[in-house]
Amino acid sequence: MWRPLWELPGRFELIRSLARRELAARYRGSALGVVWAMLTPAVMIAIYTFIFAGIFGARFGERGTAWDYALYLFCALLPWTAFQDSLQVSSNVIVAHANLVKRVVFPLEALPVAQVLAALATQMLGTIVLVAGVLLIRRELHPTILWLPALVLPQLVLMLGAAWLVASLGVFLRDTAQVVSLLLVAWMFLTPIIYPEGIVPARYQAFINANPFTPLVRNYRRVILEGASPDWTGLAYFTAFALVVFVCGYWWFAKTRKNFADVI
């Protein structure tokens, strides 16, 4: 059951090719091409900032300006959007490649991995825009940004496990994509992404802190915007959650894989 997982690093060229094809397919025929990967989050940030910072007066950080709100929002939306995109696409990835399931011996484990890497590549492009925005608005960049790999690695582990899980479920339950979309919307609003943690009533603080995505979002903001080292306790909690999802997600994928061809 676990052998295909250990063989995945040796299939890196195949996975990279699949990820590049996925990215190219997203923007094929569009005039701006991959620029949309940076333009789309920028437009979302502008809309959220206008509504929540401009109309409702929400603020992040000590300075409490609308620009700071935009930076804090962008910082949290990047990892969340990557996670969201990888799950939504993976929920249908096996069915979309039914020809590979039926006709040839193909490492199906690589298909969700390619979707995850494509989502992470989009996040990296967005991070470039974020760094440029920080330099333009604050005219400084904290050296703690070098801690980013320590955040991206457990995030990758979580995305892989979740992608394998929903990819398998999508074969047997064709409503998986719709259910995943609804759950992700609820999860996003239960995570302090578009609102600061400080406005959450005390009776709900424990619930927000129990959300495994909260420490990841918090740490992205700490290392990029606040010049602080990661919150290691929170990061350890998120990493433990990511490892559990990784093991369970791959185990379920490997256990059900033999039935894919019969169902599709």
PyRosetta script that sets phi, psi and omega in degrees:
from pyrosetta import init, pose_from_sequence

init()
pose = pose_from_sequence("MWRPLWELPGRFELIRSLARRELAARYRGSALGVVWAMLTPAVMIAIYTFIFAGIFGARFGERGTAWDYALYLFCALLPWTAFQDSLQVSSNVIVAHANLVKRVVFPLEALPVAQVLAALATQMLGTIVLVAGVLLIRRELHPTILWLPALVLPQLVLMLGAAWLVASLGVFLRDTAQVVSLLLVAWMFLTPIIYPEGIVPARYQAFINANPFTPLVRNYRRVILEGASPDWTGLAYFTAFALVVFVCGYWWFAKTRKNFADVI")
pose.set_psi(1, -37.4)
pose.set_omega(1, -173.9)
pose.set_phi(2, -91.8)
pose.set_psi(2, -10.3)
pose.set_omega(2, -177.1)
pose.set_phi(3, -58.6)
pose.set_psi(3, -45.4)
pose.set_omega(3, 178.9)
pose.set_phi(4, -57.2)
pose.set_psi(4, -31.1)
pose.set_omega(4, 178.6)
pose.set_phi(5, -67.0)
pose.set_psi(5, -43.8)
pose.set_omega(5, 179.6)
pose.set_phi(6, -68.3)
pose.set_psi(6, -23.9)
pose.set_omega(6, -178.7)
pose.set_phi(7, -84.9)
pose.set_psi(7, -11.0)
pose.set_omega(7, -176.8)
pose.set_phi(8, -58.2)
pose.set_psi(8, -43.0)
pose.set_omega(8, 178.7)
pose.set_phi(9, -57.5)
pose.set_psi(9, -31.7)
pose.set_omega(9, 178.0)
pose.set_phi(10, -73.5)
pose.set_psi(10, -12.8)
pose.set_omega(10, 178.2)
pose.set_phi(11, -103.4)
pose.set_psi(11, 25.0)
pose.set_omega(11, -174.9)
pose.set_phi(12, -59.5)
pose.set_psi(12, -40.1)
pose.set_omega(12, -178.7)
pose.set_phi(13, -63.2)
pose.set_psi(13, -39.7)
pose.set_omega(13, 177.5)
pose.set_phi(14, -64.7)
pose.set_psi(14, -45.7)
pose.set_omega(14, -179.2)
pose.set_phi(15, -63.4)
pose.set_psi(15, -42.3)
pose.set_omega(15, 178.8)
pose.set_phi(16, -62.7)
pose.set_psi(16, -40.2)
pose.set_omega(16, 178.2)
pose.set_phi(17, -63.1)
pose.set_psi(17, -41.8)
pose.set_omega(17, 178.1)
pose.set_phi(18, -64.7)
pose.set_psi(18, -40.6)
pose.set_omega(18, 179.8)
pose.set_phi(19, -65.8)
pose.set_psi(19, -41.9)
pose.set_omega(19, 178.7)
pose.set_phi(20, -64.5)
pose.set_psi(20, -38.9)
pose.set_omega(20, 178.6)
pose.set_phi(21, -65.9)
pose.set_psi(21, -38.4)
pose.set_omega(21, 177.8)
pose.set_phi(22, -62.8)
pose.set_psi(22, -45.1)
pose.set_omega(22, 178.9)
pose.set_phi(23, -63.9)
pose.set_psi(23, -41.8)
pose.set_omega(23, 180.0)
pose.set_phi(24, -65.4)
pose.set_psi(24, -37.8)
pose.set_omega(24, -178.7)
pose.set_phi(25, -66.5)
pose.set_psi(25, -31.7)
pose.set_omega(25, -178.8)
pose.set_phi(26, -63.9)
pose.set_psi(26, -33.8)
pose.set_omega(26, -172.1)
pose.set_phi(27, -118.3)
pose.set_psi(27, 11.4)
pose.set_omega(27, -179.9)
pose.set_phi(28, -63.2)
pose.set_psi(28, 131.0)
pose.set_omega(28, 177.4)
pose.set_phi(29, 86.3)
pose.set_psi(29, -10.6)
pose.set_omega(29, 179.4)
pose.set_phi(30, -82.9)
pose.set_psi(30, 149.6)
pose.set_omega(30, -176.6)
pose.set_phi(31, -68.8)
pose.set_psi(31, -36.2)
pose.set_omega(31, -176.1)
pose.set_phi(32, -91.9)
pose.set_psi(32, -15.7)
pose.set_omega(32, 176.9)
pose.set_phi(33, 60.9)
pose.set_psi(33, -132.4)
pose.set_omega(33, -174.7)
pose.set_phi(34, -67.6)
pose.set_psi(34, -13.0)
pose.set_omega(34, 176.8)
pose.set_phi(35, -59.1)
pose.set_psi(35, -27.7)
pose.set_omega(35, 178.0)
pose.set_phi(36, -60.7)
pose.set_psi(36, -28.1)
pose.set_omega(36, 179.5)
pose.set_phi(37, -63.1)
pose.set_psi(37, -26.8)
pose.set_omega(37, 178.4)
pose.set_phi(38, -99.9)
pose.set_psi(38, -30.5)
pose.set_omega(38, -178.0)
pose.set_phi(39, -72.8)
pose.set_psi(39, -39.9)
pose.set_omega(39, -177.8)
pose.set_phi(40, -59.7)
pose.set_psi(40, -52.4)
pose.set_omega(40, 177.7)
pose.set_phi(41, -63.4)
pose.set_psi(41, -31.6)
pose.set_omega(41, 179.0)
pose.set_phi(42, -63.8)
pose.set_psi(42, -40.8)
pose.set_omega(42, 178.0)
pose.set_phi(43, -66.7)
pose.set_psi(43, -40.9)
pose.set_omega(43, 177.7)
pose.set_phi(44, -60.9)
pose.set_psi(44, -42.1)
pose.set_omega(44, 179.6)
pose.set_phi(45, -61.4)
pose.set_psi(45, -43.2)
pose.set_omega(45, -179.4)
pose.set_phi(46, -61.7)
pose.set_psi(46, -41.3)
pose.set_omega(46, -179.3)
pose.set_phi(47, -67.1)
pose.set_psi(47, -49.2)
pose.set_omega(47, 179.8)
pose.set_phi(48, -61.5)
pose.set_psi(48, -40.3)
pose.set_omega(48, -178.9)
pose.set_phi(49, -65.0)
pose.set_psi(49, -42.1)
pose.set_omega(49, 179.1)
pose.set_phi(50, -62.7)
pose.set_psi(50, -43.6)
pose.set_omega(50, -176.1)
pose.set_phi(51, -73.2)
pose.set_psi(51, -52.0)
pose.set_omega(51, -170.8)
pose.set_phi(52, -85.9)
pose.set_psi(52, -39.6)
pose.set_omega(52, 179.7)
pose.set_phi(53, -85.4)
pose.set_psi(53, -39.9)
pose.set_omega(53, -177.5)
pose.set_phi(54, -77.3)
pose.set_psi(54, -46.7)
pose.set_omega(54, -175.0)
pose.set_phi(55, -88.9)
pose.set_psi(55, -47.6)
pose.set_omega(55, -175.5)
pose.set_phi(56, -93.8)
pose.set_psi(56, -7.6)
pose.set_omega(56, 175.2)
pose.set_phi(57, 71.9)
pose.set_psi(57, 24.1)
pose.set_omega(57, 177.6)
pose.set_phi(58, -68.5)
pose.set_psi(58, 144.1)
pose.set_omega(58, -177.4)
pose.set_phi(59, -140.9)
pose.set_psi(59, 145.0)
pose.set_omega(59, 172.2)
pose.set_phi(60, -117.4)
pose.set_psi(60, 152.2)
pose.set_omega(60, 171.4)
pose.set_phi(61, 76.9)
pose.set_psi(61, 171.2)
pose.set_omega(61, -177.0)
pose.set_phi(62, -71.0)
pose.set_psi(62, -37.3)
pose.set_omega(62, -177.4)
pose.set_phi(63, -71.0)
pose.set_psi(63, -34.7)
pose.set_omega(63, 173.0)
pose.set_phi(64, 64.6)
pose.set_psi(64, 34.7)
pose.set_omega(64, 177.2)
pose.set_phi(65, -95.4)
pose.set_psi(65, 166.9)
pose.set_omega(65, 177.0)
pose.set_phi(66, -64.2)
pose.set_psi(66, -33.4)
pose.set_omega(66, 177.8)
pose.set_phi(67, -65.0)
pose.set_psi(67, -39.8)
pose.set_omega(67, 177.0)
pose.set_phi(68, -64.5)
pose.set_psi(68, -38.5)
pose.set_omega(68, 176.6)
pose.set_phi(69, -59.5)
pose.set_psi(69, -44.5)
pose.set_omega(69, -179.2)
pose.set_phi(70, -61.3)
pose.set_psi(70, -41.9)
pose.set_omega(70, -179.3)
pose.set_phi(71, -66.9)
pose.set_psi(71, -45.5)
pose.set_omega(71, 179.8)
pose.set_phi(72, -63.7)
pose.set_psi(72, -39.4)
pose.set_omega(72, 178.9)
pose.set_phi(73, -65.2)
pose.set_psi(73, -47.2)
pose.set_omega(73, -179.4)
pose.set_phi(74, -60.4)
pose.set_psi(74, -41.9)
pose.set_omega(74, -177.8)
pose.set_phi(75, -60.5)
pose.set_psi(75, -37.9)
pose.set_omega(75, -179.1)
pose.set_phi(76, -83.9)
pose.set_psi(76, -33.3)
pose.set_omega(76, -178.4)
pose.set_phi(77, -68.3)
pose.set_psi(77, -30.0)
pose.set_omega(77, -176.9)
pose.set_phi(78, -59.9)
pose.set_psi(78, -56.3)
pose.set_omega(78, 178.6)
pose.set_phi(79, -66.2)
pose.set_psi(79, -34.4)
pose.set_omega(79, 179.5)
pose.set_phi(80, -65.3)
pose.set_psi(80, -44.6)
pose.set_omega(80, -178.9)
pose.set_phi(81, -63.4)
pose.set_psi(81, -39.6)
pose.set_omega(81, 177.2)
pose.set_phi(82, -61.7)
pose.set_psi(82, -45.5)
pose.set_omega(82, 178.7)
pose.set_phi(83, -62.0)
pose.set_psi(83, -45.0)
pose.set_omega(83, -178.7)
pose.set_phi(84, -63.6)
pose.set_psi(84, -48.0)
pose.set_omega(84, -178.3)
pose.set_phi(85, -62.5)
pose.set_psi(85, -42.1)
pose.set_omega(85, -177.7)
pose.set_phi(86, -63.6)
pose.set_psi(86, -38.4)
pose.set_omega(86, 179.7)
pose.set_phi(87, -71.9)
pose.set_psi(87, -42.5)
pose.set_omega(87, -177.5)
pose.set_phi(88, -64.5)
pose.set_psi(88, -41.0)
pose.set_omega(88, 179.8)
pose.set_phi(89, -74.0)
pose.set_psi(89, -39.6)
pose.set_omega(89, -177.9)
pose.set_phi(90, -65.8)
pose.set_psi(90, -26.7)
pose.set_omega(90, -177.8)
pose.set_phi(91, -62.3)
pose.set_psi(91, -17.6)
pose.set_omega(91, -179.0)
pose.set_phi(92, -124.8)
pose.set_psi(92, 7.9)
pose.set_omega(92, -170.0)
pose.set_phi(93, -70.2)
pose.set_psi(93, -35.2)
pose.set_omega(93, -179.6)
pose.set_phi(94, -71.0)
pose.set_psi(94, -44.6)
pose.set_omega(94, 178.2)
pose.set_phi(95, -62.7)
pose.set_psi(95, -38.4)
pose.set_omega(95, 179.9)
pose.set_phi(96, -66.6)
pose.set_psi(96, -23.4)
pose.set_omega(96, 178.6)
pose.set_phi(97, -112.1)
pose.set_psi(97, 43.1)
pose.set_omega(97, -177.4)
pose.set_phi(98, -59.9)
pose.set_psi(98, -30.2)
pose.set_omega(98, 179.9)
pose.set_phi(99, -63.6)
pose.set_psi(99, -33.2)
pose.set_omega(99, 178.4)
pose.set_phi(100, -73.9)
pose.set_psi(100, -30.9)
pose.set_omega(100, 179.8)
pose.set_phi(101, -70.4)
pose.set_psi(101, -38.6)
pose.set_omega(101, -170.9)
pose.set_phi(102, -91.7)
pose.set_psi(102, -33.3)
pose.set_omega(102, -167.0)
pose.set_phi(103, -99.7)
pose.set_psi(103, -31.4)
pose.set_omega(103, -172.7)
pose.set_phi(104, -133.7)
pose.set_psi(104, 161.7)
pose.set_omega(104, 172.5)
pose.set_phi(105, -81.4)
pose.set_psi(105, 108.2)
pose.set_omega(105, -172.6)
pose.set_phi(106, -131.6)
pose.set_psi(106, 140.2)
pose.set_omega(106, 177.2)
pose.set_phi(107, -72.1)
pose.set_psi(107, 86.2)
pose.set_omega(107, -175.6)
pose.set_phi(108, -61.2)
pose.set_psi(108, -22.8)
pose.set_omega(108, 177.5)
pose.set_phi(109, -60.3)
pose.set_psi(109, -24.2)
pose.set_omega(109, -176.5)
pose.set_phi(110, -74.6)
pose.set_psi(110, -23.3)
pose.set_omega(110, -176.4)
pose.set_phi(111, -64.5)
pose.set_psi(111, -51.8)
pose.set_omega(111, 175.8)
pose.set_phi(112, -62.8)
pose.set_psi(112, -34.1)
pose.set_omega(112, 179.2)
pose.set_phi(113, -61.2)
pose.set_psi(113, -41.4)
pose.set_omega(113, 179.6)
pose.set_phi(114, -63.2)
pose.set_psi(114, -38.8)
pose.set_omega(114, 178.3)
pose.set_phi(115, -64.7)
pose.set_psi(115, -39.3)
pose.set_omega(115, 179.1)
pose.set_phi(116, -64.7)
pose.set_psi(116, -44.4)
pose.set_omega(116, -179.4)
pose.set_phi(117, -66.2)
pose.set_psi(117, -35.9)
pose.set_omega(117, 177.0)
pose.set_phi(118, -64.6)
pose.set_psi(118, -40.6)
pose.set_omega(118, 178.0)
pose.set_phi(119, -66.0)
pose.set_psi(119, -39.6)
pose.set_omega(119, 178.2)
pose.set_phi(120, -66.9)
pose.set_psi(120, -36.4)
pose.set_omega(120, 177.5)
pose.set_phi(121, -62.6)
pose.set_psi(121, -40.4)
pose.set_omega(121, 176.4)
pose.set_phi(122, -63.7)
pose.set_psi(122, -39.2)
pose.set_omega(122, 177.7)
pose.set_phi(123, -63.0)
pose.set_psi(123, -39.4)
pose.set_omega(123, 179.8)
pose.set_phi(124, -64.3)
pose.set_psi(124, -38.6)
pose.set_omega(124, 176.3)
pose.set_phi(125, -63.9)
pose.set_psi(125, -41.2)
pose.set_omega(125, 177.2)
pose.set_phi(126, -65.3)
pose.set_psi(126, -33.1)
pose.set_omega(126, 178.7)
pose.set_phi(127, -65.8)
pose.set_psi(127, -34.4)
pose.set_omega(127, 175.9)
pose.set_phi(128, -61.2)
pose.set_psi(128, -43.5)
pose.set_omega(128, 177.9)
pose.set_phi(129, -64.2)
pose.set_psi(129, -40.8)
pose.set_omega(129, 179.2)
pose.set_phi(130, -62.2)
pose.set_psi(130, -46.5)
pose.set_omega(130, 179.3)
pose.set_phi(131, -60.8)
pose.set_psi(131, -41.6)
pose.set_omega(131, 177.2)
pose.set_phi(132, -62.1)
pose.set_psi(132, -39.9)
pose.set_omega(132, 178.7)
pose.set_phi(133, -65.8)
pose.set_psi(133, -39.2)
pose.set_omega(133, 178.1)
pose.set_phi(134, -63.1)
pose.set_psi(134, -44.0)
pose.set_omega(134, 179.9)
pose.set_phi(135, -65.5)
pose.set_psi(135, -37.9)
pose.set_omega(135, -178.5)
pose.set_phi(136, -71.5)
pose.set_psi(136, -41.1)
pose.set_omega(136, -174.5)
pose.set_phi(137, -86.2)
pose.set_psi(137, -46.0)
pose.set_omega(137, -176.4)
pose.set_phi(138, -99.2)
pose.set_psi(138, -15.6)
pose.set_omega(138, 179.5)
pose.set_phi(139, 57.8)
pose.set_psi(139, 34.4)
pose.set_omega(139, 175.0)
pose.set_phi(140, -159.3)
pose.set_psi(140, 155.6)
pose.set_omega(140, 177.8)
pose.set_phi(141, -139.2)
pose.set_psi(141, 119.5)
pose.set_omega(141, -175.2)
pose.set_phi(142, -72.2)
pose.set_psi(142, 141.1)
pose.set_omega(142, 177.2)
pose.set_phi(143, -64.6)
pose.set_psi(143, -15.9)
pose.set_omega(143, 179.1)
pose.set_phi(144, -65.8)
pose.set_psi(144, -9.2)
pose.set_omega(144, 176.5)
pose.set_phi(145, -62.6)
pose.set_psi(145, -18.4)
pose.set_omega(145, 178.2)
pose.set_phi(146, -67.3)
pose.set_psi(146, -12.1)
pose.set_omega(146, 175.9)
pose.set_phi(147, -79.2)
pose.set_psi(147, -3.4)
pose.set_omega(147, -176.7)
pose.set_phi(148, -53.7)
pose.set_psi(148, -43.5)
pose.set_omega(148, 178.5)
pose.set_phi(149, -56.5)
pose.set_psi(149, -31.3)
pose.set_omega(149, 178.6)
pose.set_phi(150, -67.7)
pose.set_psi(150, -20.7)
pose.set_omega(150, 177.5)
pose.set_phi(151, -93.5)
pose.set_psi(151, -37.8)
pose.set_omega(151, -176.6)
pose.set_phi(152, -68.4)
pose.set_psi(152, -36.5)
pose.set_omega(152, -176.7)
pose.set_phi(153, -61.8)
pose.set_psi(153, -53.7)
pose.set_omega(153, 176.9)
pose.set_phi(154, -65.4)
pose.set_psi(154, -29.7)
pose.set_omega(154, 175.1)
pose.set_phi(155, -62.8)
pose.set_psi(155, -41.7)
pose.set_omega(155, 177.3)
pose.set_phi(156, -61.7)
pose.set_psi(156, -42.2)
pose.set_omega(156, 179.4)
pose.set_phi(157, -60.0)
pose.set_psi(157, -45.2)
pose.set_omega(157, 178.6)
pose.set_phi(158, -63.2)
pose.set_psi(158, -45.2)
pose.set_omega(158, -177.7)
pose.set_phi(159, -62.9)
pose.set_psi(159, -39.3)
pose.set_omega(159, 179.5)
pose.set_phi(160, -64.3)
pose.set_psi(160, -49.2)
pose.set_omega(160, -179.3)
pose.set_phi(161, -61.6)
pose.set_psi(161, -44.1)
pose.set_omega(161, 180.0)
pose.set_phi(162, -66.7)
pose.set_psi(162, -37.5)
pose.set_omega(162, 180.0)
pose.set_phi(163, -65.9)
pose.set_psi(163, -42.8)
pose.set_omega(163, 176.7)
pose.set_phi(164, -62.2)
pose.set_psi(164, -40.8)
pose.set_omega(164, -178.4)
pose.set_phi(165, -63.3)
pose.set_psi(165, -52.0)
pose.set_omega(165, -176.4)
pose.set_phi(166, -71.8)
pose.set_psi(166, -27.5)
pose.set_omega(166, 177.3)
pose.set_phi(167, -63.9)
pose.set_psi(167, -41.9)
pose.set_omega(167, 178.1)
pose.set_phi(168, -69.7)
pose.set_psi(168, -44.9)
pose.set_omega(168, 179.7)
pose.set_phi(169, -61.0)
pose.set_psi(169, -33.5)
pose.set_omega(169, -179.1)
pose.set_phi(170, -65.3)
pose.set_psi(170, -21.9)
pose.set_omega(170, 177.6)
pose.set_phi(171, -74.2)
pose.set_psi(171, -41.4)
pose.set_omega(171, -174.3)
pose.set_phi(172, -92.0)
pose.set_psi(172, -29.0)
pose.set_omega(172, 179.8)
pose.set_phi(173, -123.3)
pose.set_psi(173, 102.7)
pose.set_omega(173, -174.5)
pose.set_phi(174, -71.5)
pose.set_psi(174, -9.6)
pose.set_omega(174, 175.3)
pose.set_phi(175, -87.5)
pose.set_psi(175, 5.6)
pose.set_omega(175, -175.5)
pose.set_phi(176, -58.7)
pose.set_psi(176, -41.7)
pose.set_omega(176, -177.6)
pose.set_phi(177, -60.4)
pose.set_psi(177, -42.7)
pose.set_omega(177, -179.5)
pose.set_phi(178, -69.1)
pose.set_psi(178, -41.1)
pose.set_omega(178, 178.9)
pose.set_phi(179, -64.3)
pose.set_psi(179, -43.7)
pose.set_omega(179, 179.4)
pose.set_phi(180, -60.8)
pose.set_psi(180, -42.3)
pose.set_omega(180, -179.8)
pose.set_phi(181, -60.9)
pose.set_psi(181, -44.4)
pose.set_omega(181, 179.5)
pose.set_phi(182, -64.9)
pose.set_psi(182, -43.4)
pose.set_omega(182, -179.8)
pose.set_phi(183, -64.5)
pose.set_psi(183, -37.6)
pose.set_omega(183, -179.8)
pose.set_phi(184, -67.1)
pose.set_psi(184, -37.5)
pose.set_omega(184, 177.0)
pose.set_phi(185, -61.8)
pose.set_psi(185, -46.2)
pose.set_omega(185, 179.4)
pose.set_phi(186, -63.8)
pose.set_psi(186, -42.9)
pose.set_omega(186, -179.1)
pose.set_phi(187, -63.0)
pose.set_psi(187, -38.7)
pose.set_omega(187, -179.9)
pose.set_phi(188, -61.8)
pose.set_psi(188, -44.3)
pose.set_omega(188, -178.2)
pose.set_phi(189, -75.3)
pose.set_psi(189, -15.7)
pose.set_omega(189, 174.4)
pose.set_phi(190, -90.4)
pose.set_psi(190, 1.3)
pose.set_omega(190, 177.1)
pose.set_phi(191, -110.9)
pose.set_psi(191, 135.6)
pose.set_omega(191, -178.7)
pose.set_phi(192, -72.1)
pose.set_psi(192, 72.6)
pose.set_omega(192, 179.4)
pose.set_phi(193, -99.9)
pose.set_psi(193, -52.9)
pose.set_omega(193, -177.4)
pose.set_phi(194, -95.8)
pose.set_psi(194, -2.3)
pose.set_omega(194, 176.7)
pose.set_phi(195, -136.2)
pose.set_psi(195, 149.6)
pose.set_omega(195, 178.7)
pose.set_phi(196, -74.2)
pose.set_psi(196, 149.9)
pose.set_omega(196, 180.0)
pose.set_phi(197, -62.1)
pose.set_psi(197, -28.5)
pose.set_omega(197, -175.6)
pose.set_phi(198, -64.1)
pose.set_psi(198, -21.8)
pose.set_omega(198, -178.1)
pose.set_phi(199, -88.7)
pose.set_psi(199, -5.2)
pose.set_omega(199, 180.0)
pose.set_phi(200, -73.9)
pose.set_psi(200, 127.7)
pose.set_omega(200, 178.3)
pose.set_phi(201, -56.2)
pose.set_psi(201, 148.9)
pose.set_omega(201, -174.8)
pose.set_phi(202, -56.7)
pose.set_psi(202, -34.3)
pose.set_omega(202, -176.2)
pose.set_phi(203, -70.6)
pose.set_psi(203, -15.6)
pose.set_omega(203, 179.3)
pose.set_phi(204, -105.8)
pose.set_psi(204, -3.2)
pose.set_omega(204, -176.6)
pose.set_phi(205, -59.9)
pose.set_psi(205, -43.6)
pose.set_omega(205, -179.3)
pose.set_phi(206, -61.5)
pose.set_psi(206, -38.0)
pose.set_omega(206, 179.7)
pose.set_phi(207, -66.0)
pose.set_psi(207, -43.7)
pose.set_omega(207, 179.4)
pose.set_phi(208, -64.8)
pose.set_psi(208, -41.0)
pose.set_omega(208, -179.7)
pose.set_phi(209, -68.5)
pose.set_psi(209, -27.1)
pose.set_omega(209, 178.2)
pose.set_phi(210, -74.0)
pose.set_psi(210, -19.5)
pose.set_omega(210, 176.7)
pose.set_phi(211, -63.5)
pose.set_psi(211, 117.3)
pose.set_omega(211, -175.0)
pose.set_phi(212, -64.3)
pose.set_psi(212, -21.1)
pose.set_omega(212, 179.9)
pose.set_phi(213, -81.0)
pose.set_psi(213, -18.0)
pose.set_omega(213, -179.6)
pose.set_phi(214, -59.8)
pose.set_psi(214, -48.9)
pose.set_omega(214, 179.6)
pose.set_phi(215, -64.6)
pose.set_psi(215, -29.9)
pose.set_omega(215, 178.0)
pose.set_phi(216, -66.8)
pose.set_psi(216, -47.2)
pose.set_omega(216, 178.2)
pose.set_phi(217, -60.3)
pose.set_psi(217, -44.5)
pose.set_omega(217, 179.7)
pose.set_phi(218, -59.5)
pose.set_psi(218, -41.3)
pose.set_omega(218, -177.5)
pose.set_phi(219, -73.3)
pose.set_psi(219, -34.3)
pose.set_omega(219, 174.0)
pose.set_phi(220, -58.9)
pose.set_psi(220, -42.9)
pose.set_omega(220, -179.9)
pose.set_phi(221, -68.7)
pose.set_psi(221, -36.5)
pose.set_omega(221, -179.3)
pose.set_phi(222, -63.8)
pose.set_psi(222, -48.3)
pose.set_omega(222, -172.1)
pose.set_phi(223, -78.9)
pose.set_psi(223, -29.0)
pose.set_omega(223, -176.7)
pose.set_phi(224, -92.0)
pose.set_psi(224, -43.5)
pose.set_omega(224, -171.1)
pose.set_phi(225, -104.8)
pose.set_psi(225, -30.4)
pose.set_omega(225, -171.8)
pose.set_phi(226, -102.7)
pose.set_psi(226, -7.1)
pose.set_omega(226, 178.5)
pose.set_phi(227, 66.8)
pose.set_psi(227, 29.0)
pose.set_omega(227, -179.1)
pose.set_phi(228, -114.7)
pose.set_psi(228, 153.6)
pose.set_omega(228, 175.3)
pose.set_phi(229, -69.3)
pose.set_psi(229, 160.4)
pose.set_omega(229, 178.9)
pose.set_phi(230, -59.7)
pose.set_psi(230, 151.1)
pose.set_omega(230, 171.1)
pose.set_phi(231, -78.2)
pose.set_psi(231, 99.2)
pose.set_omega(231, -170.5)
pose.set_phi(232, -66.2)
pose.set_psi(232, -33.1)
pose.set_omega(232, 178.4)
pose.set_phi(233, -64.8)
pose.set_psi(233, -48.0)
pose.set_omega(233, 177.7)
pose.set_phi(234, -63.8)
pose.set_psi(234, -39.3)
pose.set_omega(234, 179.7)
pose.set_phi(235, -66.1)
pose.set_psi(235, -37.3)
pose.set_omega(235, 177.6)
pose.set_phi(236, -64.4)
pose.set_psi(236, -39.3)
pose.set_omega(236, 177.7)
pose.set_phi(237, -63.0)
pose.set_psi(237, -45.4)
pose.set_omega(237, 179.2)
pose.set_phi(238, -65.0)
pose.set_psi(238, -41.3)
pose.set_omega(238, -179.1)
pose.set_phi(239, -63.5)
pose.set_psi(239, -41.5)
pose.set_omega(239, 177.7)
pose.set_phi(240, -61.8)
pose.set_psi(240, -43.8)
pose.set_omega(240, 177.1)
pose.set_phi(241, -61.4)
pose.set_psi(241, -43.3)
pose.set_omega(241, -179.5)
pose.set_phi(242, -62.6)
pose.set_psi(242, -40.4)
pose.set_omega(242, -179.7)
pose.set_phi(243, -66.1)
pose.set_psi(243, -39.9)
pose.set_omega(243, 177.9)
pose.set_phi(244, -62.8)
pose.set_psi(244, -45.4)
pose.set_omega(244, 179.2)
pose.set_phi(245, -64.3)
pose.set_psi(245, -40.1)
pose.set_omega(245, 179.9)
pose.set_phi(246, -59.9)
pose.set_psi(246, -51.0)
pose.set_omega(246, -177.3)
pose.set_phi(247, -66.0)
pose.set_psi(247, -47.2)
pose.set_omega(247, -179.3)
pose.set_phi(248, -65.7)
pose.set_psi(248, -41.0)
pose.set_omega(248, -179.4)
pose.set_phi(249, -64.4)
pose.set_psi(249, -45.5)
pose.set_omega(249, -180.0)
pose.set_phi(250, -68.8)
pose.set_psi(250, -41.1)
pose.set_omega(250, 179.6)
pose.set_phi(251, -57.7)
pose.set_psi(251, -45.4)
pose.set_omega(251, 180.0)
pose.set_phi(252, -65.1)
pose.set_psi(252, -41.1)
pose.set_omega(252, 179.2)
pose.set_phi(253, -61.4)
pose.set_psi(253, -48.4)
pose.set_omega(253, -177.7)
pose.set_phi(254, -65.7)
pose.set_psi(254, -36.2)
pose.set_omega(254, -178.0)
pose.set_phi(255, -70.0)
pose.set_psi(255, -35.0)
pose.set_omega(255, -175.8)
pose.set_phi(256, -96.1)
pose.set_psi(256, -8.9)
pose.set_omega(256, -173.7)
pose.set_phi(257, -57.3)
pose.set_psi(257, -37.6)
pose.set_omega(257, -175.8)
pose.set_phi(258, -63.5)
pose.set_psi(258, -17.1)
pose.set_omega(258, -179.4)
pose.set_phi(259, -96.9)
pose.set_psi(259, -3.8)
pose.set_omega(259, -176.4)
pose.set_phi(260, -57.7)
pose.set_psi(260, -49.3)
pose.set_omega(260, -175.3)
pose.set_phi(261, -61.4)
pose.set_psi(261, -37.7)
pose.set_omega(261, -179.4)
pose.set_phi(262, -67.3)
pose.set_psi(262, -39.2)
pose.set_omega(262, -177.3)
pose.set_phi(263, -75.6)
pose.set_psi(263, -42.2)
pose.set_omega(263, -177.7)
pose.set_phi(264, -71.9)
pose.dump_pdb("model.pdb")
